[in-house]
Amino acid sequence: MAVPAAVQLVDLALKATTAYERPDLAVRLQATRARLADPNVRVLIVGEFKQGKSQLVNALVNAPVCPVDDDISTAVPTEVRFGETTTVTLVKVPPGASEGAEPVEERTVVETSRLAEFVSEAGNPENRAGLHHAEVTLPRKLLQSGLVLVDTPGVGGLGSAHGAATMAALPTADAVVLVSDAAQEYTAPEIDFLRSAMGLCPNVGCVVTKTDLYPHWRKIVELDKGHLQKAGVEAEIYPVSSALRLAGAETGDAELMSESGFAPLVGFLLRKVVARADDLDRRSTSQDVRAVTEQLSAQFTAELAALEDPGKAEALVEELTRAKARADDLRQRSARWQITLNDGVADLISDIEYDLRDRLRSVTREAEQLLDDADPADIWDQFAQWFHQQVSQATSANYVWTAQRARWLAEQVSEHFAEGADAALLDIQIDGSRLGGSVQALEQPEGEKFGIGQKLFVGMRGGYGGLLMIGLATSFAGLALLNPFSIAAGLLFGGKTVRDERKRLRERRRAEAKAAVRRHIDEVTFQVGKDSRDTLRRAQRQLRDHFTVLAEELSVSLATSVAAAQNAVNTDVSQRQKRIDDLKAEIARVEALAKRARALVDEK
């Protein structure tokens, strides 16, 4: 467990809800307990191709986990976590799950030596095996605290399909580490990625690798710091050498280990990532337990007030009854927070769809202009790569905006709910792991070939017409059908016919390429739009369920308090003092639990 004291506190609070017969409050605590039972702290290792991401993961855990070679690049995310033994598990998520249903994972254990066959481009090009990710467990002290390192595929300019998938995974991560080697300073896409990551992930760090290969790495680091400062990105840069770290660990050379520069990076992962996750667990657990203790003590406090001052019992009952009516109103579909949630999600879906269509229309216009300026047959490979990057950037930007607007909506709903009762803001989980997952690649149109044979045939056909026409005209002047004028006309007509046919085929290729672009844009709009709507619907259900449970808890607590205050009026005078003493003892027990909850946030 990440925070044993938090787990013990929740277990004690669960016993209290059982003793006081409040199973409705136990539901919240059970969710808290389940959250604490998963101590994993996910750190995404991201960056462009061949920047040293896999080698960095290997150096951190001091084991050749992720495949590394000059001609090997990662195709499938690889999660490295703690385990008593070394194992490799391949995880596949079949498509076609119904909306809102949890996907059923297919897990297959393979030999550790076969990992490269499934997670690298060489063994599994373009992830033809359809794997969601691979899990590797290792008995390493660094991972024992719950740290999970996720080696992601190279994102190819941070605008490729892999880049979009990485962007969609950011909200589920506790930290992201951007890896760039010391060969050059940060590029514009890397800065844009970092700026977007800051809005989706709590912790962002930067690693400059291969400092042992580039003597000018210090200058590169200074330039990178300037770029981050200019872009307003607050992130530390950690220059490291994975080769020195692995060599030092193998030989036991402490000087090499120190020179590798990994100590500050490990400190960042442990003190700013793992420790921050523990602090978050402490705060959320303390908040949940204190909320439960407030509702547990409410019934005792109401009954005690009625017993100590019977003259004010009737007024107290009336006040509690009005409070219960307000709590019951929060459960109605006409409650302001419910209206805000429903209207907000409907507006948000409309805005997100419009934003996606607007971005993709801009990509379409730019793509068609490029096709008009050149022959698709000559530029198709470069065009297809550029087009995929632009589409991925558009969908990624749309997704980032979706996540930000969803969190803004959660704040609005929480404020409106708090007008009727105190409420904690739900940290909604924006899961975009399936964002555009089923969109196929842009298909190259099969244009009509225009080889030498076709050119000769077309030229001869056009030339024959010209030769015949001019030959017949000149025959009236006494010249033969084949004369210099008719032959020249045949060549001119033949050349013009070839040029016209070439132009016609080029225009046809352009039309077919534009049609392929529009079909792909339609598919992206359809699929990504549906995924975005599903994501927002899931967020809507999270918010609805969260605040509905809070309203029900509050209603039950107030109903119990009303009943306790009414019973206090009918309590026999001889038993009154004994009941007062019992109530004070119960309140003291609940307050002791609340005191432990408050102290939890101060424990380190």
VEXNUMI-685587 format. One record per residue (C-alpha): x, y negated, z. Coordinates in steps of 0.25 Angstrom, whole numbers, plus 2048, in hexadecimal, padded with zeros to 3 digits. Layout:
VEXNUMI-685587
(pt (X, Y, Z)) ...
//
This chain:
VEXNUMI-685587
(pt (800, 800, 800)) (pt (805, 7F2, 7FD)) (pt (801, 7EC, 80A)) (pt (7FE, 7F6, 815)) (pt (7F9, 7EC, 81F)) (pt (7EE, 7E8, 815)) (pt (7EA, 7F6, 813)) (pt (7E9, 7F8, 822)) (pt (7E1, 7EC, 823)) (pt (7D7, 7F0, 818)) (pt (7D5, 7FE, 81E)) (pt (7D2, 7F8, 82C)) (pt (7C8, 7EE, 825)) (pt (7C1, 7FA, 81F)) (pt (7C0, 801, 82C)) (pt (7B9, 7F4, 831)) (pt (7AF, 7F4, 826)) (pt (7AC, 802, 829)) (pt (7AA, 800, 838)) (pt (7A1, 7F3, 835)) (pt (799, 7FA, 82B)) (pt (79D, 7F1, 81F)) (pt (7A0, 7FA, 813)) (pt (79D, 7EE, 80A)) (pt (7AA, 7E7, 80F)) (pt (7B2, 7F4, 80E)) (pt (7B0, 7F4, 7FF)) (pt (7B9, 7E7, 7FE)) (pt (7C3, 7ED, 808)) (pt (7C4, 7FA, 800)) (pt (7C7, 7F2, 7F3)) (pt (7D2, 7EB, 7FB)) (pt (7D7, 7F8, 800)) (pt (7D8, 7FE, 7F1)) (pt (7DF, 7F1, 7ED)) (pt (7EA, 7F3, 7F8)) (pt (7EB, 802, 7F4)) (pt (7F1, 7FE, 7E7)) (pt (7FE, 7F7, 7EA)) (pt (803, 7F6, 7DC)) (pt (809, 7E8, 7D8)) (pt (809, 7E8, 7C8)) (pt (815, 7E0, 7C2)) (pt (814, 7DF, 7B2)) (pt (821, 7DF, 7AB)) (pt (81F, 7D7, 79E)) (pt (827, 7D1, 793)) (pt (82A, 7D2, 784)) (pt (830, 7DF, 77E)) (pt (83E, 7E3, 781)) (pt (840, 7D9, 78D)) (pt (844, 7E4, 797)) (pt (836, 7E6, 79E)) (pt (838, 7F5, 79F)) (pt (846, 7F4, 7A4)) (pt (842, 7EA, 7AE)) (pt (838, 7F4, 7B4)) (pt (843, 7FF, 7B4)) (pt (84C, 7F6, 7BB)) (pt (842, 7F2, 7C6)) (pt (83F, 800, 7C9)) (pt (84D, 805, 7C6)) (pt (848, 811, 7BD)) (pt (847, 813, 7AE)) (pt (838, 812, 7AE)) (pt (834, 80A, 7A2)) (pt (83A, 80F, 795)) (pt (845, 805, 790)) (pt (84D, 805, 783)) (pt (850, 7FC, 777)) (pt (845, 802, 76F)) (pt (83B, 804, 77A)) (pt (830, 7FB, 77E)) (pt (825, 7FD, 788)) (pt (817, 800, 782)) (pt (80F, 804, 78E)) (pt (80F, 7FC, 79C)) (pt (817, 805, 7A6)) (pt (813, 803, 7B5)) (pt (81E, 806, 7BE)) (pt (81A, 809, 7CD)) (pt (81E, 810, 7DA)) (pt (81C, 81F, 7DB)) (pt (823, 82A, 7E3)) (pt (827, 831, 7D6)) (pt (82A, 82C, 7C8)) (pt (81E, 82E, 7BF)) (pt (819, 829, 7B2)) (pt (80A, 828, 7AF)) (pt (804, 824, 7A2)) (pt (7F6, 81C, 7A3)) (pt (7EC, 81B, 798)) (pt (7DF, 814, 799)) (pt (7D5, 819, 78F)) (pt (7CD, 80E, 788)) (pt (7BE, 80D, 788)) (pt (7BB, 80B, 797)) (pt (7AE, 805, 799)) (pt (7AD, 7F6, 79E)) (pt (7B1, 7F5, 7AC)) (pt (7B5, 803, 7AE)) (pt (7C2, 807, 7B3)) (pt (7CB, 80D, 7A9)) (pt (7CF, 81C, 7AB)) (pt (7DE, 81E, 7AA)) (pt (7E4, 82A, 7A4)) (pt (7F1, 82D, 7AB)) (pt (7FC, 836, 7A6)) (pt (809, 83A, 7AD)) (pt (815, 83C, 7A4)) (pt (824, 83E, 7A7)) (pt (82C, 832, 7AA)) (pt (835, 834, 79E)) (pt (82A, 833, 795)) (pt (826, 825, 799)) (pt (82C, 81E, 78D)) (pt (824, 827, 783)) (pt (817, 820, 788)) (pt (81B, 812, 78C)) (pt (825, 80D, 781)) (pt (822, 809, 773)) (pt (82C, 814, 76E)) (pt (824, 81F, 775)) (pt (816, 819, 775)) (pt (815, 80E, 76A)) (pt (80B, 803, 76C)) (pt (806, 80C, 777)) (pt (7FF, 816, 76E)) (pt (7FD, 81F, 77A)) (pt (7F3, 815, 77F)) (pt (7F9, 814, 78D)) (pt (7F5, 80A, 797)) (pt (801, 80A, 79F)) (pt (80C, 814, 7A5)) (pt (80E, 815, 7B4)) (pt (81C, 819, 7BA)) (pt (81E, 81B, 7C9)) (pt (82C, 81A, 7CF)) (pt (831, 81C, 7DE)) (pt (837, 80E, 7DF)) (pt (837, 805, 7EB)) (pt (834, 7F8, 7E2)) (pt (827, 7FF, 7DE)) (pt (823, 804, 7EB)) (pt (81C, 7F7, 7EF)) (pt (812, 7F9, 7E4)) (pt (81A, 7F2, 7D9)) (pt (816, 7F6, 7CB)) (pt (81E, 7F2, 7BF)) (pt (817, 7F2, 7B2)) (pt (820, 7F3, 7A6)) (pt (817, 7ED, 79B)) (pt (819, 7EE, 78B)) (pt (821, 7E3, 785)) (pt (817, 7D8, 781)) (pt (81D, 7D4, 774)) (pt (81E, 7C5, 775)) (pt (813, 7C5, 780)) (pt (809, 7C4, 776)) (pt (807, 7D2, 771)) (pt (7FC, 7DC, 775)) (pt (806, 7E1, 780)) (pt (806, 7D2, 785)) (pt (7F7, 7D2, 785)) (pt (7F6, 7DF, 78D)) (pt (801, 7D9, 797)) (pt (7F9, 7CC, 799)) (pt (7ED, 7D4, 79C)) (pt (7F4, 7DC, 7A7)) (pt (7F9, 7D0, 7AE)) (pt (7ED, 7CE, 7B7)) (pt (7EF, 7DC, 7BD)) (pt (7FD, 7DA, 7C0)) (pt (803, 7D4, 7CD)) (pt (80F, 7CE, 7C5)) (pt (815, 7CD, 7B8)) (pt (824, 7CD, 7B4)) (pt (828, 7C7, 7A6)) (pt (834, 7CD, 7A1)) (pt (83D, 7C6, 797)) (pt (84C, 7C9, 793)) (pt (857, 7BF, 794)) (pt (859, 7BF, 785)) (pt (850, 7B2, 783)) (pt (847, 7A9, 78B)) (pt (838, 7AA, 78D)) (pt (830, 7A9, 781)) (pt (823, 7A2, 77F)) (pt (81A, 7AE, 780)) (pt (821, 7B3, 78D)) (pt (81E, 7A5, 793)) (pt (810, 7A6, 78F)) (pt (80F, 7B4, 795)) (pt (814, 7AF, 7A2)) (pt (80B, 7A3, 7A3)) (pt (7FF, 7AC, 7A0)) (pt (804, 7B7, 7AA)) (pt (805, 7AC, 7B5)) (pt (7F6, 7AB, 7B4)) (pt (7F3, 7B9, 7B5)) (pt (7FD, 7BF, 7BF)) (pt (802, 7BB, 7CD)) (pt (810, 7BD, 7CB)) (pt (819, 7BB, 7BF)) (pt (828, 7BD, 7BE)) (pt (832, 7BC, 7B2)) (pt (83E, 7C6, 7B0)) (pt (849, 7C3, 7A6)) (pt (850, 7D0, 7A3)) (pt (85D, 7D5, 79D)) (pt (866, 7CA, 7A4)) (pt (871, 7D4, 7A2)) (pt (870, 7D3, 793)) (pt (86F, 7C4, 791)) (pt (87A, 7BB, 798)) (pt (872, 7AF, 795)) (pt (866, 7B4, 79E)) (pt (867, 7A9, 7A8)) (pt (864, 79F, 79D)) (pt (858, 7A7, 799)) (pt (853, 7A7, 7A7)) (pt (854, 798, 7A8)) (pt (84D, 796, 79B)) (pt (842, 79F, 79F)) (pt (840, 798, 7AC)) (pt (83F, 78B, 7A5)) (pt (834, 791, 79C)) (pt (82C, 796, 7A8)) (pt (82D, 789, 7AF)) (pt (829, 781, 7A2)) (pt (81D, 78B, 7A0)) (pt (819, 78A, 7AF)) (pt (81B, 799, 7B2)) (pt (820, 79B, 7C0)) (pt (827, 7A8, 7BF)) (pt (835, 7AC, 7C4)) (pt (83F, 7B2, 7BA)) (pt (848, 7BE, 7BE)) (pt (854, 7C1, 7B5)) (pt (857, 7D0, 7B6)) (pt (860, 7DB, 7B0)) (pt (859, 7E8, 7B0)) (pt (865, 7EF, 7AB)) (pt (86E, 7EA, 7B6)) (pt (863, 7EE, 7C0)) (pt (862, 7FC, 7BB)) (pt (871, 7FD, 7BA)) (pt (873, 7F8, 7C8)) (pt (868, 801, 7CE)) (pt (86F, 80D, 7C7)) (pt (87D, 80A, 7CC)) (pt (879, 804, 7D9)) (pt (880, 7F7, 7D6)) (pt (87A, 7EC, 7DE)) (pt (881, 7E1, 7D6)) (pt (87A, 7E6, 7CA)) (pt (86D, 7E7, 7D1)) (pt (86E, 7D8, 7D6)) (pt (873, 7D3, 7C8)) (pt (867, 7D9, 7C1)) (pt (85E, 7CE, 7C8)) (pt (853, 7D8, 7CC)) (pt (853, 7D4, 7DB)) (pt (84B, 7C7, 7D8)) (pt (841, 7CF, 7CF)) (pt (83F, 7DA, 7D9)) (pt (83D, 7CF, 7E4)) (pt (832, 7C8, 7DB)) (pt (82B, 7D6, 7D9)) (pt (82B, 7D9, 7E8)) (pt (829, 7CB, 7EE)) (pt (820, 7C4, 7E5)) (pt (818, 7CF, 7DE)) (pt (817, 7DB, 7E8)) (pt (817, 7D2, 7F4)) (pt (80D, 7C9, 7EE)) (pt (804, 7D4, 7EB)) (pt (805, 7D9, 7F9)) (pt (801, 7CA, 7FE)) (pt (7F5, 7CB, 7F4)) (pt (7F1, 7D8, 7FB)) (pt (7F2, 7D2, 808)) (pt (7EA, 7C6, 805)) (pt (7DF, 7CD, 7FE)) (pt (7DE, 7D8, 809)) (pt (7DE, 7CD, 814)) (pt (7D3, 7C5, 80C)) (pt (7CA, 7D2, 80A)) (pt (7CC, 7D7, 819)) (pt (7C9, 7C9, 81F)) (pt (7BC, 7C8, 816)) (pt (7B7, 7D5, 81B)) (pt (7BA, 7D1, 82A)) (pt (7B2, 7C4, 828)) (pt (7A6, 7CC, 824)) (pt (7A8, 7D6, 82E)) (pt (7A9, 7CC, 839)) (pt (79D, 7C4, 834)) (pt (792, 7CD, 839)) (pt (799, 7CE, 847)) (pt (79B, 7BF, 847)) (pt (78C, 7BC, 844)) (pt (787, 7C6, 84F)) (pt (791, 7C0, 859)) (pt (78C, 7B2, 856)) (pt (77E, 7B6, 858)) (pt (781, 7BD, 865)) (pt (789, 7B2, 86B)) (pt (77E, 7A7, 867)) (pt (770, 7AE, 866)) (pt (76A, 7A0, 864)) (pt (772, 79E, 856)) (pt (76F, 7AC, 852)) (pt (763, 7A9, 849)) (pt (76B, 79D, 842)) (pt (777, 7A7, 840)) (pt (76E, 7B1, 83A)) (pt (768, 7A7, 830)) (pt (775, 7A2, 82C)) (pt (77A, 7B0, 829)) (pt (76D, 7B3, 822)) (pt (770, 7A7, 819)) (pt (77E, 7AB, 817)) (pt (779, 7B9, 813)) (pt (770, 7B3, 809)) (pt (77B, 7AC, 802)) (pt (784, 7B8, 802)) (pt (778, 7C0, 7FB)) (pt (777, 7B5, 7F1)) (pt (786, 7B8, 7ED)) (pt (781, 7C6, 7E9)) (pt (777, 7C1, 7DF)) (pt (77A, 7BF, 7D0)) (pt (775, 7B1, 7D2)) (pt (780, 7AD, 7DB)) (pt (789, 7A2, 7D6)) (pt (796, 7AB, 7D6)) (pt (78E, 7B6, 7CE)) (pt (78A, 7AB, 7C4)) (pt (798, 7A5, 7C3)) (pt (79E, 7B3, 7C1)) (pt (794, 7B7, 7B6)) (pt (794, 7AA, 7AE)) (pt (7A3, 7A9, 7B0)) (pt (7A6, 7B6, 7AA)) (pt (79C, 7B4, 79E)) (pt (7A3, 7A6, 79C)) (pt (7B1, 7AC, 79D)) (pt (7AE, 7B7, 793)) (pt (7A9, 7AD, 789)) (pt (7B5, 7A4, 78B)) (pt (7BF, 7B0, 78B)) (pt (7B9, 7B5, 77E)) (pt (7B9, 7A7, 777)) (pt (7C8, 7A5, 77C)) (pt (7CC, 7B3, 776)) (pt (7C5, 7B0, 769)) (pt (7CB, 7A2, 768)) (pt (7D9, 7A8, 76A)) (pt (7D7, 7B3, 760)) (pt (7D1, 7AA, 756)) (pt (7DE, 7A1, 757)) (pt (7E6, 7AD, 755)) (pt (7DE, 7B1, 749)) (pt (7DF, 7A3, 742)) (pt (7EE, 7A3, 744)) (pt (7EF, 7B2, 73F)) (pt (7E7, 7AE, 732)) (pt (7F0, 7A2, 730)) (pt (7FC, 7AB, 730)) (pt (7F6, 7B5, 727)) (pt (7F3, 7A9, 71D)) (pt (801, 7A4, 71D)) (pt (807, 7B2, 71A)) (pt (805, 7BF, 714)) (pt (800, 7C9, 71E)) (pt (808, 7D4, 718)) (pt (815, 7CC, 71B)) (pt (813, 7C8, 729)) (pt (809, 7D3, 72F)) (pt (813, 7D9, 739)) (pt (817, 7CB, 73F)) (pt (808, 7C6, 73E)) (pt (803, 7D2, 745)) (pt (80D, 7D1, 750)) (pt (80A, 7C2, 751)) (pt (7FB, 7C4, 751)) (pt (7FB, 7CF, 75C)) (pt (803, 7C5, 764)) (pt (7F9, 7BA, 762)) (pt (7ED, 7C3, 765)) (pt (7F3, 7C8, 772)) (pt (7F7, 7BA, 776)) (pt (7E8, 7B6, 774)) (pt (7E2, 7C1, 77B)) (pt (7EC, 7C0, 787)) (pt (7E9, 7B1, 789)) (pt (7DB, 7B4, 788)) (pt (7DD, 7BF, 793)) (pt (7E5, 7B6, 79C)) (pt (7DA, 7AB, 79B)) (pt (7CF, 7B6, 79E)) (pt (7D7, 7BA, 7AB)) (pt (7D8, 7AC, 7AF)) (pt (7CA, 7A8, 7AD)) (pt (7C5, 7B5, 7B4)) (pt (7CD, 7B1, 7C0)) (pt (7C7, 7A3, 7BF)) (pt (7B9, 7A9, 7BF)) (pt (7BC, 7B1, 7CB)) (pt (7C0, 7A4, 7D3)) (pt (7B3, 79E, 7CE)) (pt (7AA, 7AA, 7D3)) (pt (7B2, 7AA, 7E0)) (pt (7AF, 79B, 7E3)) (pt (7A0, 79D, 7E0)) (pt (79F, 7A9, 7E8)) (pt (7A6, 7A2, 7F4)) (pt (79C, 798, 7F4)) (pt (793, 7A2, 7FA)) (pt (79D, 7AA, 802)) (pt (7AC, 7AB, 803)) (pt (7B3, 7B4, 7F9)) (pt (7C1, 7B8, 7F5)) (pt (7C5, 7B6, 7E7)) (pt (7C6, 7C3, 7DF)) (pt (7D3, 7C6, 7D8)) (pt (7CC, 7CB, 7CC)) (pt (7D4, 7D5, 7C3)) (pt (7D5, 7D1, 7B5)) (pt (7D9, 7DE, 7AE)) (pt (7DC, 7DC, 79F)) (pt (7E4, 7E9, 79D)) (pt (7DA, 7ED, 792)) (pt (7DA, 7DF, 78B)) (pt (7DA, 7E2, 77C)) (pt (7DF, 7F0, 77E)) (pt (7D7, 7F6, 772)) (pt (7DB, 7EC, 768)) (pt (7E2, 7F2, 75C)) (pt (7EE, 7EB, 755)) (pt (7EC, 7E2, 749)) (pt (7EB, 7EB, 73C)) (pt (7F3, 7E7, 730)) (pt (7EA, 7E7, 723)) (pt (7ED, 7F1, 718)) (pt (7F0, 7E7, 70D)) (pt (7F0, 7EB, 6FE)) (pt (7FE, 7EE, 6FA)) (pt (803, 7E6, 6EE)) (pt (810, 7ED, 6EA)) (pt (818, 7ED, 6DD)) (pt (80E, 7F6, 6D6)) (pt (802, 7EE, 6D9)) (pt (809, 7E1, 6D5)) (pt (80D, 7E7, 6C7)) (pt (7FF, 7EC, 6C5)) (pt (7F9, 7DE, 6C9)) (pt (803, 7D7, 6C1)) (pt (801, 7DF, 6B5)) (pt (7F2, 7DE, 6B6)) (pt (7F3, 7CF, 6B7)) (pt (7FE, 7CE, 6AC)) (pt (7F6, 7D6, 6A2)) (pt (7EB, 7CC, 6A3)) (pt (7F4, 7C0, 6A1)) (pt (7FC, 7C7, 696)) (pt (7EF, 7CB, 68E)) (pt (7E8, 7BD, 690)) (pt (7F4, 7B5, 68B)) (pt (7F8, 7C0, 681)) (pt (7EA, 7BF, 67A)) (pt (7EA, 7B0, 67B)) (pt (7F8, 7AF, 674)) (pt (7F4, 7B9, 669)) (pt (7EC, 7AF, 663)) (pt (7F9, 7A7, 660)) (pt (7FE, 7B3, 659)) (pt (806, 7B9, 665)) (pt (807, 7C7, 669)) (pt (7FF, 7CC, 676)) (pt (80C, 7CE, 67D)) (pt (814, 7C1, 67B)) (pt (81C, 7B8, 685)) (pt (810, 7B0, 689)) (pt (807, 7BC, 68C)) (pt (812, 7C3, 694)) (pt (815, 7B6, 69C)) (pt (806, 7B5, 69F)) (pt (806, 7C4, 6A3)) (pt (811, 7C2, 6AD)) (pt (80B, 7B5, 6B2)) (pt (7FD, 7BB, 6B4)) (pt (803, 7C8, 6BA)) (pt (80B, 7C0, 6C4)) (pt (7FF, 7B7, 6C8)) (pt (7F7, 7C4, 6C9)) (pt (801, 7CA, 6D3)) (pt (802, 7BD, 6DB)) (pt (7F3, 7BC, 6DC)) (pt (7F2, 7CB, 6E0)) (pt (7FC, 7C9, 6EB)) (pt (7F5, 7BC, 6F0)) (pt (7E8, 7C4, 6F0)) (pt (7EE, 7CF, 6F8)) (pt (7F5, 7C5, 702)) (pt (7E7, 7BE, 704)) (pt (7E1, 7CC, 706)) (pt (7EC, 7D0, 710)) (pt (7E9, 7C3, 717)) (pt (7DA, 7C5, 718)) (pt (7DC, 7D3, 71D)) (pt (7E6, 7CF, 727)) (pt (7DD, 7C4, 72C)) (pt (7D2, 7CE, 72D)) (pt (7DB, 7D7, 735)) (pt (7DE, 7CB, 73E)) (pt (7CF, 7C8, 740)) (pt (7CC, 7D7, 743)) (pt (7D7, 7D7, 74D)) (pt (7D2, 7CA, 754)) (pt (7C4, 7CF, 754)) (pt (7C9, 7DC, 75B)) (pt (7D1, 7D5, 765)) (pt (7C6, 7CB, 768)) (pt (7BC, 7D7, 76A)) (pt (7C5, 7DF, 773)) (pt (7CC, 7D5, 77B)) (pt (7BF, 7CD, 77D)) (pt (7B8, 7DA, 782)) (pt (7C4, 7DC, 78B)) (pt (7C3, 7CE, 790)) (pt (7B4, 7CF, 793)) (pt (7B7, 7DC, 79A)) (pt (7C2, 7D6, 7A3)) (pt (7B8, 7CB, 7A7)) (pt (7AD, 7D4, 7AA)) (pt (7B6, 7DC, 7B3)) (pt (7BA, 7CF, 7BA)) (pt (7AB, 7CB, 7BB)) (pt (7A8, 7D9, 7C2)) (pt (7B4, 7D7, 7CB)) (pt (7AF, 7C9, 7D0)) (pt (7A0, 7CE, 7D0)) (pt (7A4, 7DA, 7D9)) (pt (7AD, 7D2, 7E2)) (pt (7A4, 7C7, 7E5)) (pt (798, 7D0, 7E6)) (pt (79F, 7D9, 7F1)) (pt (7A2, 7CC, 7F8)) (pt (794, 7C7, 7F8)) (pt (78F, 7D5, 7FD)) (pt (799, 7D5, 808)) (pt (795, 7C8, 80C)) (pt (786, 7CB, 80C)) (pt (788, 7D8, 814)) (pt (790, 7D0, 81E)) (pt (786, 7C5, 820)) (pt (77A, 7CF, 821)) (pt (782, 7D7, 82C)) (pt (784, 7C9, 833)) (pt (776, 7C6, 832)) (pt (771, 7D3, 838)) (pt (77C, 7D2, 843)) (pt (777, 7C4, 847)) (pt (769, 7C8, 847)) (pt (76C, 7D4, 850)) (pt (774, 7CC, 859)) (pt (767, 7C4, 85C)) (pt (760, 7D1, 861)) (pt (76C, 7D5, 869)) (pt (768, 7D8, 878)) (pt (76E, 7CE, 882)) (pt (775, 7D9, 88A)) (pt (77C, 7DE, 87E)) (pt (780, 7D0, 878)) (pt (78D, 7CF, 87F)) (pt (792, 7DD, 87C)) (pt (78E, 7DB, 86D)) (pt (796, 7CD, 86D)) (pt (7A2, 7D4, 873)) (pt (7A1, 7DF, 868)) (pt (7A0, 7D5, 85D)) (pt (7AC, 7CD, 862)) (pt (7B4, 7DA, 862)) (pt (7AF, 7DD, 853)) (pt (7B2, 7CF, 84F)) (pt (7C0, 7D0, 855)) (pt (7C3, 7DD, 84E)) (pt (7BF, 7D7, 840)) (pt (7C7, 7CB, 843)) (pt (7D3, 7D3, 846)) (pt (7D1, 7DA, 838)) (pt (7D0, 7CC, 832)) (pt (7DD, 7C8, 83A)) (pt (7E5, 7D3, 834)) (pt (7E0, 7CF, 826)) (pt (7E4, 7C1, 828)) (pt (7F2, 7C6, 82D)) (pt (7F4, 7CF, 821)) (pt (7F7, 7C3, 818)) (pt (802, 7BF, 821)) (pt (809, 7CC, 821)) (pt (815, 7CE, 819)) 
//
